[in-house]
Amino acid sequence: MGFIGVQPASVPITSSDIDDGTIQPADLNLAGNYAFTGTVTGAGQSLRPNSLPLLINSNMAVAQRGTSFTHANSNNDNFPVDRFSFVTGSIGAFTSTQESLTSGAAYNAGFRKAARIDCTTADSSPASGDYFWFQYVMEAQDCLVFKKGTSSAEKMTVAFWVKSNKTGTGQLTVKDSDNDRQVAGTYTISSANTWEHKVINLPADTTGAINNDNGAGFRFEWWLGAGSSYSSGAVPTSWEARSDGDRGVSTLAINDNTANDWAITGIQVEVGEFTSSTLPAFQHESFGNNLKRCERYFQVIAKKESGDNEDAVLPFAQYSGSTIYGVYNFRTEMRTAPSLSCASGSNYFRWFRTNSNIEFNTFVLDKSSPLNCDLYQNVSGTQGSAGWVRMINNAPDGSLVALNGEL
């Protein structure tokens, strides 16, 4: 915005002009655009090089797949919220959920959802190769802001709200997927069943540039339990070549008792080094913008939940007497050509025809690209001719048709 009339001359501001010796936004009370030279600092006023949060859905608000998942005592990777998953490997059984918050420090900070996991079958003596962590994977091209692998590499700050029934020290390990390198930091839960805010600083890495592509870049692992193959080393506070024994040295062993739980929300990853007092404010997005960013990685075509009416999947055309095809154009361009994620079962879907319907169990993905896909199915007992267009609905609770482009 320009000035009307004569622009005022530049006036230097010194600490003596400010009552408490610190320049705060309220002290300036300026309108219009002003140029500053030198370094402008202030609590929570740091300038980011990124316009949007580096991690998507870090307030845990979006949960397209569902809000509760069972982890059997085997290898599992479930997403109770979009973009974040709990990874368990034969280290007990668990239930992961999107938790609703109604009180506590994280609630007071503006967060209403969290990702949570509860131990339902304990394993207090995990085998050497057992593992358990909470994970987020950044797209490689989104990691370039850290200038990793160059002489100008940037430090990283990771902050988050965490709560558990257990006190003790946990470990966050960050892996560079392109160069097979890793670094880690620790945090301490001081009070049981209490939301606490943690800040971890990680060093810059001048070794190993990250690719400018849509593959995996930084992989964030909050370790919650580990066998000796992942815990026999030392916490790598400096960047190193990947060593599995260093990845989960300090865990809270959430797997060792069925009374255990762990929850997290409000995760932010920042370029640079910050403390709890200098950390930039969390970047809250609208739910709509958050969902749109999530749909690059997972996109629902139709989903039937308890109490919902049947959902129209797609209009399908008869290719022949028994084969039907449907084309779906994605609402958001996906990261890659997706796979089909179809929660299916006996008579989950209905093909409507003249005064009746035919039920079938699932769909088949014919072709896909980042922009659209073709679904088809052979349905016995159809009526009509090639070229007819019919509607298909999903019938029972739990039926889901979605596209998965996750890393």
C-alpha positions in Angstrom: 0.0 0.0 0.0 1.5 3.4 -1.0 1.3 6.7 0.9 -1.2 9.5 0.2 0.7 12.7 0.3 4.3 12.9 1.4 6.0 9.7 2.7 7.5 10.2 6.1 11.3 10.2 6.4 13.0 7.1 7.7 13.5 7.4 11.5 15.9 5.0 13.3 14.4 3.2 16.3 16.6 2.3 19.2 16.0 0.3 22.4 15.7 3.6 24.3 12.6 4.4 22.3 10.9 1.3 23.7 9.8 1.0 27.3 11.0 -2.5 27.9 14.0 -2.5 25.6 12.3 -4.9 23.2 10.5 -4.0 20.0 7.1 -5.8 19.9 4.5 -5.5 17.1 2.3 -3.3 19.3 5.2 -0.9 19.8 5.4 -0.1 16.1 1.7 0.4 15.3 2.5 1.1 11.7 0.3 1.1 8.6 1.4 0.5 5.1 4.6 -1.2 3.9 8.0 -0.5 5.5 11.5 -1.7 4.6 13.8 -2.9 7.4 17.5 -3.4 7.2 19.5 -5.6 9.5 17.9 -8.4 11.5 14.4 -8.1 12.9 13.8 -10.5 15.8 11.2 -10.9 18.4 9.3 -13.6 20.3 7.3 -15.6 17.8 8.0 -13.1 15.0 10.6 -15.1 13.0 10.1 -15.1 9.2 9.7 -18.5 7.6 11.1 -19.4 4.2 7.9 -21.6 3.6 4.4 -20.2 3.2 2.6 -23.3 4.4 3.4 -25.8 7.2 6.1 -28.2 6.1 4.2 -31.1 7.5 0.6 -31.7 6.3 -2.2 -32.3 8.8 0.1 -31.8 11.7 -2.9 -30.8 13.8 -4.3 -34.3 13.2 -7.7 -32.9 12.0 -8.1 -35.0 8.8 -8.8 -38.7 9.1 -10.1 -39.9 5.7 -9.5 -43.7 6.3 -11.3 -43.8 9.6 -10.6 -43.0 13.2 -9.8 -46.3 14.8 -7.5 -49.2 13.7 -6.4 -52.5 15.3 -2.7 -53.4 15.1 -2.4 -57.2 15.5 0.8 -58.7 16.9 2.5 -58.6 13.5 3.7 -56.0 11.0 1.2 -53.1 10.6 1.2 -49.6 9.2 -2.0 -47.8 10.0 -3.1 -44.2 9.5 -5.5 -43.0 12.3 -5.1 -39.5 10.8 -3.9 -38.6 7.3 -0.2 -38.5 6.5 0.8 -39.9 10.0 1.0 -43.6 10.7 1.8 -45.9 13.6 4.2 -48.6 12.5 4.4 -51.8 14.6 6.4 -55.0 14.0 5.5 -58.0 16.2 5.9 -56.1 19.4 2.4 -56.5 20.9 -1.1 -55.5 19.8 -2.5 -52.0 19.8 -5.4 -49.7 18.9 -4.6 -46.5 17.2 -7.2 -43.7 17.0 -7.9 -40.1 16.2 -8.5 -38.7 19.7 -10.8 -35.8 20.4 -9.4 -33.3 22.9 -11.6 -31.5 25.4 -9.1 -30.1 27.9 -5.4 -29.7 28.7 -2.6 -27.6 27.5 -2.7 -28.8 23.9 -6.5 -28.0 23.8 -5.8 -24.5 25.2 -3.2 -24.1 22.4 -5.9 -24.5 19.8 -5.7 -28.3 19.1 -8.9 -30.4 19.0 -7.5 -33.7 17.6 -4.5 -35.9 18.3 -3.1 -39.2 17.1 -3.1 -41.8 19.9 -2.1 -45.4 20.4 -3.1 -47.8 23.3 -1.4 -51.1 24.0 -3.9 -53.9 24.1 -1.5 -56.9 24.2 1.8 -56.3 25.9 5.2 -57.5 24.9 7.7 -56.7 27.6 10.6 -58.7 26.1 10.6 -57.8 22.4 12.7 -59.9 20.0 15.7 -58.3 18.5 14.0 -57.3 15.2 10.8 -56.0 16.7 10.0 -52.3 16.2 7.4 -49.6 17.0 7.3 -46.0 16.0 5.0 -43.1 14.9 5.9 -41.8 11.4 5.6 -39.0 8.9 7.3 -39.0 5.5 8.0 -35.8 3.7 8.1 -35.6 -0.1 11.7 -35.1 -1.2 11.0 -31.9 -3.1 9.4 -30.4 0.0 12.7 -30.9 1.9 14.8 -28.7 -0.4 14.2 -25.6 1.9 16.8 -27.2 4.3 19.5 -27.0 1.6 20.8 -30.3 2.8 24.0 -31.5 1.2 25.3 -27.9 0.5 27.6 -25.6 2.3 24.5 -23.5 3.2 22.6 -26.4 4.9 20.1 -25.3 7.5 19.4 -26.5 11.0 16.0 -28.0 11.8 13.7 -27.5 14.8 10.9 -30.0 15.5 8.2 -29.1 18.1 5.2 -31.0 19.2 2.6 -31.6 22.0 2.9 -35.1 23.6 1.1 -37.0 26.3 1.5 -40.5 27.8 0.8 -42.4 31.0 4.5 -43.1 31.2 7.2 -40.6 32.1 10.7 -40.9 30.7 12.8 -40.2 27.6 11.7 -40.7 24.0 13.6 -40.4 20.8 12.8 -38.7 17.5 14.9 -40.0 14.6 15.0 -38.1 11.2 16.2 -40.2 8.3 17.3 -38.9 4.9 15.8 -41.5 2.5 17.7 -40.4 -0.5 21.2 -40.7 1.1 20.5 -43.2 3.8 21.6 -40.9 6.6 20.0 -40.1 10.0 20.1 -37.9 13.0 18.1 -37.9 16.3 17.2 -35.9 19.4 15.4 -36.8 22.6 12.6 -35.4 24.7 11.5 -36.1 28.2 7.9 -36.6 29.4 8.0 -35.2 33.0 4.3 -35.6 34.1 2.1 -38.6 33.3 -1.2 -38.1 31.5 -0.4 -34.4 30.9 0.0 -32.6 27.6 3.6 -31.2 27.4 5.2 -29.1 24.6 8.6 -30.3 23.4 11.2 -28.6 21.2 14.1 -30.6 19.6 17.0 -29.0 17.7 18.8 -30.9 15.0 22.0 -29.9 13.2 22.5 -29.1 9.6 23.9 -31.7 7.2 26.3 -30.6 4.5 26.6 -34.2 3.2 24.1 -35.7 0.8 21.7 -33.5 -1.3 18.1 -34.5 -1.3 16.5 -35.2 -4.7 14.1 -32.7 -6.3 11.4 -35.3 -6.9 8.2 -36.8 -5.5 9.9 -39.7 -3.7 10.5 -40.0 0.0 12.7 -37.3 1.6 12.9 -36.8 5.4 11.3 -39.6 7.4 10.4 -38.6 11.0 10.2 -41.5 13.5 9.0 -41.1 17.1 10.2 -44.4 18.6 7.9 -46.0 21.1 9.4 -49.5 21.5 12.3 -51.5 20.0 14.2 -54.7 20.1 18.0 -54.8 20.3 18.5 -54.5 16.5 17.2 -50.9 16.8 18.3 -50.0 20.3 21.8 -51.4 20.9 23.7 -48.3 19.8 23.7 -44.6 20.8 21.4 -41.7 20.0 23.0 -40.0 16.9 23.0 -36.3 17.8 25.1 -35.7 14.7 24.2 -36.8 11.1 25.6 -40.2 10.3 25.2 -43.0 7.8 22.1 -45.1 8.7 22.8 -47.4 11.6 19.6 -49.3 12.7 21.0 -49.9 16.2 20.9 -46.1 16.8 17.4 -45.5 15.5 15.4 -46.4 18.6 17.8 -46.3 21.6 15.6 -44.2 23.8 12.0 -45.3 23.7 9.2 -45.2 26.2 8.5 -48.9 25.7 4.7 -48.3 25.2 4.6 -52.0 24.3 5.5 -53.3 27.8 2.1 -52.9 29.5 -1.6 -52.8 28.5 -2.0 -49.7 30.7 0.2 -47.7 28.3 -0.8 -45.1 25.8 0.9 -42.3 23.8 -0.6 -39.3 22.0 0.7 -36.4 19.9 -0.5 -33.3 18.1 0.5 -29.9 16.9 3.7 -31.0 15.2 5.7 -28.3 13.5 9.0 -28.5 11.6 10.9 -25.3 11.2 13.9 -24.2 9.2 16.5 -22.9 11.7 17.2 -23.3 15.4 14.6 -22.1 17.9 13.8 -22.4 21.6 10.4 -22.7 23.2 10.5 -18.9 23.6 11.6 -18.0 20.0 9.6 -20.8 18.2 7.4 -19.3 15.5 3.6 -19.7 16.1 2.0 -22.9 14.8 0.6 -22.4 11.3 -3.1 -23.3 11.6 -4.8 -24.0 8.2 -8.5 -24.1 7.4 -9.9 -27.7 7.4 -10.6 -27.3 3.6 -7.0 -26.4 2.7 -5.7 -29.1 5.0 -7.9 -31.8 3.4 -6.9 -30.7 -0.1 -3.2 -31.1 0.7 -3.9 -34.5 2.2 -5.7 -35.6 -1.0 -2.4 -35.5 -2.9 -1.6 -38.7 -1.0 -5.0 -40.3 -0.2 -8.4 -39.5 -1.8 -11.8 -41.0 -1.0 -14.2 -41.7 -3.8 -17.0 -43.0 -1.5 -17.2 -44.1 2.1 -20.1 -45.5 4.2 -20.0 -44.8 7.9 -22.4 -45.8 10.6 -25.7 -44.0 10.3 -24.9 -42.6 6.8 -27.1 -43.1 3.8 -25.7 -45.1 0.9 -23.0 -43.1 -1.0 -23.0 -42.9 -4.7 -19.6 -44.3 -5.9 -19.6 -43.4 -9.6 -21.8 -43.6 -12.7 -20.6 -46.7 -14.5 -21.1 -47.7 -18.1 -21.7 -51.2 -19.4 -18.8 -52.3 -21.6 -20.5 -55.6 -22.2 -23.4 -57.6 -20.8 -21.5 -58.2 -17.5 -18.6 -55.8 -17.4 -18.9 -52.3 -16.1 -16.4 -49.4 -16.2 -16.2 -46.1 -14.4 -13.7 -43.1 -14.8 -12.9 -41.0 -11.8 -11.2 -37.6 -12.3 -9.3 -36.7 -9.1 -10.3 -33.5 -7.1 -6.6 -32.9 -6.5 -3.6 -34.1 -8.6 -2.1 -37.0 -6.7 1.6 -37.5 -5.9 1.9 -40.5 -8.2 -0.4 -42.9 -10.0 -2.3 -44.3 -7.1 -3.3 -47.8 -6.1 -6.8 -48.7 -5.1 -7.7 -48.8 -1.4 -11.0 -50.7 -1.2 -12.6 -51.8 2.0 -14.7 -54.6 0.6 -16.7 -57.6 1.6 -19.7 -59.6 0.8 -22.3 -57.5 -1.2 -20.5 -54.2 -0.3 -21.6 -52.5 -3.5 -24.9 -52.3 -5.5 -25.3 -52.0 -9.2 -28.7 -50.4 -9.9 -30.7 -51.6 -12.8 -34.3 -51.8 -13.9 -36.5 -51.9 -10.8 -33.8 -53.9 -9.0 -30.1 -54.1 -8.1 -27.2 -56.6 -8.2 -24.7 -56.7 -5.3 -21.0 -57.4 -5.6 -18.0 -57.4 -3.4 -15.2 -55.1 -4.7 -13.7 -53.2 -7.6 -10.6 -53.6 -9.7 -8.3 -50.8 -10.7 -7.7 -50.9 -14.5 -5.5 -47.9 -15.1 -4.4 -44.9 -13.1 -2.4 -41.7 -13.4 -1.9 -38.7 -11.0 -5.0 -37.2 -12.6 -7.6 -40.0 -12.9 -8.3 -43.7 -12.9 -10.5 -46.4 -14.4 -12.4 -48.9 -12.2 -14.1 -52.0 -13.5 -15.9 -55.1 -12.4 -17.5 -58.2 -13.9 -21.0 -58.3 -12.5 -23.1 -61.4 -13.1 -26.8 -61.1 -13.9 -26.7 -57.6 -15.4 -29.4 -56.4 -17.8 -29.1 -54.0 -20.6 -26.7 -53.4 -23.4 -23.2 -52.1 -23.9 -23.2 -48.3 -23.5 -25.9 -48.1 -20.8 -25.0 -46.0 -17.8 -25.9 -47.1 -14.3 -25.2 -45.8 -10.8 -23.3 -47.8 -8.2 -23.7 -47.2 -4.4 -21.8 -48.6 -1.4 -24.1 -50.5 0.9 -22.9 -51.6 4.4 -21.1 -49.6 7.0 -17.3 -49.7 6.5 -17.4 -49.9 2.7 -14.7 -47.6 1.2 -13.4 -46.8 -2.3 -10.3 -44.6 -2.2 -7.0 -44.0 -4.0 -3.7 -44.3 -2.2 -0.6 -42.4 -3.3 1.2 -42.4 0.1 5.0 -42.5 0.4 
